Amino acid sequence: MPASVNRFFLPDLLAISAAFKDALNPHWKRAAAESKQWVNSYNVFSDRRRAFFYKGQSELLAAHAYPYAEYEEFRTVCDFINLLFVIDEMSDLQGCDDARKTGEIYLHVMRNPEWDHGSKLAAMTRAFRERLTRTIKPGTFRRFLQHGQDYIDCVVEEAGLRERGDVLDLESYLVLRRENSAVRLCFGLIPYVLGIDLPEEVYEDPGLQRIYFAGVDMVCWANDLYSYNMEQASGLAGNNFITVLMQTKGLTLQQASDYTEEHYRSLMQTFVQESRNLRSFGPTVDPDVKRYVEAMQHWPIGNIVWSFETPRYFGPSRETILKTREVILKPVEKDEDEPLSLV
C-alpha cells in the first residue's frame, strides 16, 4: 500500500544497526520495581500520567542501554532516567520562564546538595545525586554537571520555540536536539557505570568526537522518528526532526522518513569506520577507551529494540508495525490532564 498523508512507512533501522549487538541487563526487573517505587513515593503524578509513566518502561530502556552495569550503578541510571521523565513531562507543559525555574531546581541541587528549595523535584534530585556521587569519578562528574546545564538551557529554548510556534532549520535543530534529548547526559553516565575517568585528551580527540556524536545522533533521529505520531497527536511535534524536514525542506512525511533512513545509515557508517581508525592514547588509557566505545554501541541499538517493546510510541500495534513498518497517524488530541505536582 502506498504511503499517504495519513500514514507513512518506517525504515528498518534494526537492519541498518546489525553491527551492534543488543543485550539486556540481568538486574533490570529488581531495579525497575525499586526505581518505580522511588518515583511514586514523591506522589508527583496524576493517575493518567502515572499510567503513561508505567507504559513507558524507561527502566527497560536503561536495561538495553547499560547491559554491562552492576546493580548499584544500574539502579542509579534507572533513577536518573525516571528523574528525566519527570522533568520532561513538566517542562512540556510549561512556557519558557517556568521551564527555566524547573531546570534551575535540578541544577542547584546537583551543584550543592545543601540547597533546599523545599520541592519534590529538589528532593528527588538530591536523592539521585547522593547515589551518583558515591562512586562517580571527579572528571566524569564535572562533565556530567556541564551536560546538565546544556540540557536545561536547551529545554528552555524548546519551551520558547513551542510558545512562539517556531520550527528551527535542520542545522540549528540538530544542535538543540543533541542537548534537549538528554542523550548526552545519558552518554555521560557511561564512564560512571564503567568506573573509569577518561582524560580530556580523549574527549577532545576529533576521531572520538565523530564516534560520540554519531552515536548520540542515532539515538536522537530514531527517537524522533518513532515518537512523531505520538507527538503530532499531542500537538508537540515541533521539536522533531520529521517536522523540521517537512517544514524547512518541503518534504512529505514519507520523504522525511526516507531521509531519516539514509542519514541514519551514514551515522552508522561513521561510527563503525571511525571506531576502527581511532588512534592510540597510550597503553594505560586505550583499554578504557575501548570499553567506552563498545558501551556507546548499546544506546542506539537498545533504543530501537526498546521502542518496539514498550507501548509508549506504538501502543498495542507495535508488533504489527515492527513487521509491516506502516504507521497510521492518530487524530490530534488535546491534553487536559493536570500538570505534575512538584511543589
N, C-alpha and C positions, 0 to 999 in steps of 0.2 A: 504494500500500500504506500503510495507516495506521501511525502510529508505535506502538511497543510498549515494554515495559520493557527489551528488549534491543537497541533501535535507536532512532534519532531522526534528524530531518532538519535540516540546516544552513540558515540563512538565506543569501540571495545577497548577501553583503557587497560583492562586486565591483560589483554593480549600484548599491548604495547609494553607493558611493565613486566614481561615474562622474565627478564634478567634479575628481578628482585624476588626474593622468596618470603612469603608470608609466614608468620608464626604467631602463637598465642601464649601470653604469659600464664604460667600454671597457677599463679596466686590470684587471678583476677576475680573469681567468684567471691572469695572471702573478702578481698579488699573492696569490691564493689558494694557488697552489703554494708560494710562498715562505713564507707565513704558516703553512701546514700543516707545512712542513719545520721552521720555527722552533719550533712547539709540540712536534713529535715529537723534536726534539733534546734535550728535557728528560726524555724517557722517563717520562712520568707515567701513561700508560695501560696497562691490561691489553689483551690482544688484542681482547677483546669490547668494551671501552669505546672503543678506538681505532676499531673498525668503526662504533660508534654516532656517534663524533665525525665521521668521514668522511661518514656518511649524513646528518648534519645540515646540511652545506654552509652553515655560518654565514657564510662569505665571500660566498656568493651573496646572502644576506640583506643584507649590507653593500653589495653592488653595487646592489641595488634602493633601499636607504635613503639612499645617498650617491652618486647617479649623476653628480653635478657635481664630485666630488673629483678633484684631481690625484693623480698616482701616489703621491707620498710620503705625503700625508695619508691617502689611501685605504689604503695598506699599514698605516699606524698604526692606523686604526679596525678593520681586519681582525684585527690582533694583539690589540686590546683586546677585541673580541667573542669571540675564542678564549680569551683570559685569563678572561673572564667565564664561559665554558663550563666551564673547569677549576674555578673557584671554586664554581660552581653544582653541578657534578657531585659535588664533595667534600662540600659542605655538606648536600646532600640525604641523605647517609648519616650525618650527624653529629647529635648532640644539641646542646643549647643551648650548653654550655660549650665544646665542641670547635669548634662553628661560630664562636664568638666568637674563639677562638685563631686560626683560619684567617683570619678577616676582619682581625684586628689585624696580621697579617703584611703583607697588602696595604696597609693604611692607614699603617703605619710607614714602609714603603719609599716610598710616594707622597709622604709628608711630608718624608722625609730619605733620599736615595739612599745615604748613607753607612751607614745602619743595616743590619746584616747578620745575619740570622737563620741563615744557612747553609743554608736550604732551597731546593728547586727553585722553590717559589712566590715566594719573595723574589727569586730570580734572574730569573724571568720578569717580575715586576712592575718590577724595576729596568730591564730591557731595554726594556719598553714605555715607562716614564717617560722614558728617555733620548731615544727617538724623539719622544715627545709634546712635550717641553719645548724642542725645537729651535726651534719657531715659535709655540707657543701664547701668546696674549696674557695679561697678568697677571690681569685681571679674570676672564677665561674660566677660567683655571687655578684661581683661588681658588674659584669656584663649583663647578668640577669636583671639587675636593677635598671640599667640603661635601656634594655629592651622593654621593660615595663613602662618607662617614661615615654618611649617612642610609641608604644601600643596605645596608651591613654591619649596622647596627642592626636593620633590618627582616628581613634574612636570619636573624639570631639569633632574633628574635621568632618567625619562621616555624618555626624548628627547635624552639622551646619549645612552640608550638602542636601541632606534629607529635608531640612526645614525650607530650603530655597528651591527644592526640586531640581537641582543641578546634577548633571552627569559629566564626569571628567572625560578627557581624551584618554586613549589607551595607555600612553606612556605615564601620564600623571596618575592614572588609576592603579597601575602596576606598583608604583612606589607606595601609594596608600594601602593597597591590599596586602602587601608583604607585612605591614605593621598591624593594621586593624584586624587581621585574621587571627592574630596571636600565634601564628605558626613559628615565628622567630623566637617567641618566648618558650614555646614547647621544644624547639630545637635546642634552646639554651639550657634545658634541663638534661639533655643527653650526657654532657660531661659529669653532671651531678650524679646521675644514675650509674655511670661507669666508674665513678670515684676518681676522676682524673681532673687535671687543671692544665690545659694546653697553654703554651706561651703565646703572647700576642703575635709573634712572628708567624705562627701557623694561621691564625685568623686573618692576618693581613696579606697572606700569600694569594696572588691572583688566581692560581690554579685551584686552590682550596675554595676561594670565593665563588668561582664558577660552579664548582660542585655543590656548594652550600645553597646558592640561590637557585640552581636548577631543582634541587630537592624541595626547597621552600615553595617555588613557583608551581611545581607539580601538584602539591597539596592544595594550593590556592585555586588553581584553574579547575581541578577536578571537583573541589568543593563547590565552586560557583556553578559549574555545570549541573551537578546533582541537586543543588538546593534551589535552582532557578524556579522550578514550578511552585515549590512551597512559598518562595519569597514573592513571586509575582501575584500569587493568590492572596498574600497578606499585605500587598502594597509596599513591599520593602525591596523591590528588585533593582533599585537604582544603584546599589552597592554590589554590582555583579558584572563579571567580565562579559556575560552574554548580552546584558543590556547595553554596556559600553560599546560592544562591537556593532550592535544593531543601530544604535542612535548616532554613533560618530563615524562609522564606516558604511552605513547604509546597507548592512547585511540583513537577510531574512533570518528567522530563528534557526532554520536548518543550516544555513550557511555559517552562522555563528557557532553552531555545534561542530560543523566540519572544520572550521578554523581552529577550534579548540583541539580537535584531534591532531591536526598537523603540528600545532605548536607544542602540544604535549609530547609528541614523538621527538621533536627536536630537543626538548628539555631532557628527555630520557637519554638520547644520544650524547648530549653534552655531559651528563652525569657519568655515564659509563666510560666515555673516552677520556675525560679529564681524570677520572679515578685511576685509570691505567697509566697516565702520564704524570701523575703527581710527583713532585720532586722529593728528595730525602731531606728531613730536618735533623738528621743525626740519629745514631743508634739508640739513644735513650728516649727520644721523642717519637720516632716512627711507629713503634708498636701501639702507642696511644692514638696516634693519628689514624692508623689502620682501623682500630676499633671504632673510632668516632665516625669515619666514613661509612663503615659497614652498618653502624647503628642508624645513621641517617636514612638508609635504604628502607627501613621498616615503616617510616612515616608515609611515603607515597603509596606503597602497595597496601599497607594496613588501612589507610583512609578509604581506598577503593573497596576493599573487601567489607569493611565495616558499613559503608554506605548502603550496601545491599543486604546486610544482616539486620540492621536496625530499621524500624518503620518510620524513622524521623523524616526522611525525604520522600520515600515512595509508598509508604503505608502498606496495606495488605497486598498491593500489586507488585511488590518489589521482586519476587521470584520470577514473575511473568516478564517484568521489564528487563531483568537481567538476561533473560533468554531472547526476547524479541527486540529489546532496546528501544521500544516505542513508548513515548511519554505523551499522554493526553493532558492538555492544560486544564487546570482547575479553574472554576469561576472565582472571581475576586470576592473575598470575604472580609468584612470589617471586624477587627479585633476589639471587642467590647469588654474584654476581661479587665479586672482590676490590676494596677501595677504591683510590682513586688513590694513587700513591706521590709525595708532595710533600716528603719529607724530604731 
